[in-house]
Amino acid sequence: MTTFSFNEKTAIVSGAGAGIGFEIARQLSLSGASVILNDMDGSLAAEAAGKIRAEGGACQAVPGDASNLEVIHKMVETAVREFGRLDLAIANAGITTYGRFLEYKPEHFQRLVAVNLQGSFFLAQASARQMVQQGTGGRILFISSVTGHQAHPNLAAYGMTKAALEMLAKSLGVELAPHGITVNAVAPGATLTERTLRTEPDYQATWSRLTPTGAASTPADIAHAALFLLSGQARQITGQSLVVDGGWTAVSPAPMGPDPTGT
């Protein structure tokens, strides 16, 4: 368990019904933060928020499409109404689509960009506006991917969106620094989530073999890195991207199949 303290802080975590997003929300709650938990699946969002409350945390579910501006504004408004402020915004919501470049469909591209980029950009904007209004600074974190660092077949569009998030963190890190707001990104490698284990039965064995540390990451591994960047101890870190992949990008071996990491 992390030792960071987020007492009297309020966080928004999008796409947090399960997996990495849920664990970030959970770890923030265990460290004292009040959490607005978003997921497109309303029942999953309610269930996830209930789990956090059962552990003694303060958590409010706000279901809906995280690329929708109305949902984004509702998240911020709920944070302020329920908990009085907003200090941390984690743009975790994202989708993965696979496809060969020469055959990739415009509708798939548009949906991918809407969720991965539009949702992240405007959650950051709405959150930053609230933080500036409060005058107490804040933290914004994007969830990127190792596929934004290393090229892989069938993931050109997805990797592009993840690389774009890291450039966005750099740009906003500079633009929001005068307001005391830091902006960073975490780029997970292969991670053992409900989705990756469900869609690929051999996922853990495959990625344990391909990862230099001998193990695929867990959601807690990613959450601990995220909490560091969200903490006061990281106040001098902004515009940066932290890769959490057990050393995989140093060598980058890819397994057979269309999904190199599932992140």
N, C-alpha and C positions, 0 to 999 in steps of 0.2 A: 504494500500500500504506500502511496506517495506521502511525503511529509509536508507538502505545500499547503499553505493556508489560504482559503478563499472566503473566510468569514465576512459577512455583510456585502458580498459580491453577488451579482446576478448575471447569469449566462444564458445565451440562446445557443442551442445545438440543433442544426437542421439535419434531416435524414437520420434520426437517432433512435428509430424503433428497434434496431438490432445492430449487431456487429460493432464496428469501430465507433460509430456515432454514439451508440448506447453506452459503451464503456467509457467514453470521454464524459458523457453526461453523468454517469454513475460516479466516476472518480471525482469529478468536480463537486458533486453533492456530498460525497463522503468527506471531502475536504472543506465543507462549510458553505458552498455556494448554493443559492437558489437557482433553479434551472427551468427554462422554457424548453420543452422537448417537442420537436416537430418530426412528423413522418407523414408521407402521403397516405398510408394506410391508417385510417382513424382508429380502428380497433387495436392495431399494433402499437400506436402512439399511446393510447390509454393504458394498455397493458404494461408498456415499458415505464410510463410515469408511475403507475401503481407499484411496480417493483421497487423503484427508487424511494417512494414514500414509505414502503414497508420496511426499508432499511433506516428510516428516520429522516430522510431528506425532504426538502421542500421542492416539489416539482409539479409543473402545470403543463399538460399536453395541449399543443396547438396543431391539430392535423391539417393537412392540405399540401398541395403541390408547391414545393419550395421555389419554383421558378415563377410563380404567380405573384405579382406585386401586391395584391390585396392580402395574400397570406403572409408575405414578408412584413408588411406594415402591421398586420395583426399580431405577429410574434413580438415586435418591438412594443406595440401598445400594451400587450398583455404583460410583458416584463415590467413596464412602468406602473401599470395599474395594480398588479398583484404584489410586486416586490419593491416598488418605489424608484427603481433605477435600472440601468443597463451598463455592465462593465466589460463583458466578454461576449464575443460573437464568433462562433465556430461554424463555418460554411462547409458542412460535411456532405450534404445531399449531392448525389451524383449518380449517373447511370453509365453502363458500359455497353457499347455496341461494337460488333465485329463485322468486318466486311472488306473484301478486296477493293482497293482504290478504284480500279477501272469499272467496278460494278456498284459502288456505294450509292445508295439512294438519297435524294435530297431530303425526303421526309425524315429519314433517320438522322441525317446531319442536323437538321433544324431542331429536332427534339433533343439531341445530344447537347448542342450548344445552348439551348434554352435552359436546361437543368444545370449543366456543369459550369457554364459561364454566366448567363444572365442571372440565374438564381444567386450565385456566389457574389457577383458584382453588386447587385442591388440589395442583398442582405448586408453587405459591408457598408454600402452607402447609407442605408436607413439606420444602421447601428451607429455608424460614425456621427451622423447628424445628432442623434440622441446623446452620444458621449460628449460631443462638442458643446451641446446645450447645457449639459451638467457641469462642464468645466473641470472634470476630475480625471480626465484621461481614460484609457481603456486598452483592450487587447482585441485584435482581430486575427483569426487563424483560418487559413484555407487548407483543405485536404487535397493534396496533389497525388502523385503516384510515380513509382520508378519508371513507368512507361512514358513519363514526360522527360526522362533523361536518356533512355535507351530505345532505339527504334525496333519495332517488331512487325512482322507481317500481319495484316488484317486489323491493325490498331492505329492506323494513321490518324483518323479523326479523333479518336479517344485520346491518344497521346498528345495530339495538338492542344486539346482543351486543358490537359493537365499541365503542360508546359506553359500555357497562357496564364494559368493561375499563379504560377511562380513569378512570372513577369509582373502580374498585377500586384503581388505582394511587394515586389521591389518598388514599383511606382507609388503605391499607396504608403509604403513605409516612409518615403521621402515627403509626400504631400501632407500626411497626417502627423508627422513628427512634431510640428509646432504646437499641436493640440495635446501632446502627451499620449498619443495613441500609437502603439506599435502594431505592425502588420507582418506576419510571417506565414510560412507554409510548412507542413509536414508531408513528406512523400513516402508512404508505406510501400514496402515490397510485398511479397507473398504473405498473406495473413490468414489465419485459421478462423474464418467467420462461418456463421450458419450457411451463408450462400455458397461460399467456395467449397465447403465440405459436402454440401448437398448436391452440387452440380458436378463434382469430380471426386469420386470415392477414394482415389489414390492421391489426392492433393497433398496431404500431410507427408506421406512417404516420398513423393516426387520432389517436393520443395525442401524437405530436410536433406535430401541427397544433393540438390543443386545449390544450396546456400552454404557459404563458407563456415558459418558457425555451427552447421549441422542441425539447424532447426528453423522451421518457418516461424514467423512472428505470430504473436497472439494479439488480440485487441488491446489487452492491458499494456503490451509493449508500446503500441502506438499512443495509447492514452497517456502514459507516463511522459513520453516526449512532448506531447501536446501540452500537458499541464505545466511542464517546465517553461515552455515558451509563453504560456498565459500568465505565469507567475511574476511577482515583483522581482525575483532574482534575475529575470531575463529583461530587465528594463532597458539595457543597452543593446539588445538584439532586435533589429528590425530590418525588413526587406530581405530576409534570409529564408532559405529552404533547407530543412533538415531531413536527410534520407534515413529511414529506419528499415533496413532490409537485410541485416545480418551479413553485410558485405557483398550482397549479390551483384550490385552494379559495378563492383570492381572487376568482375569476371564475366558476368552476364550470360551464363549458359541458358538456353531456352529448351523446354521440353517439347515433345511432339504435341501437336494439337493447336487450336486457335487461340487459347487463353494462356499467355505467358505468366501472368501473376494473379489475375482475378481481382486486382485492386483498382 
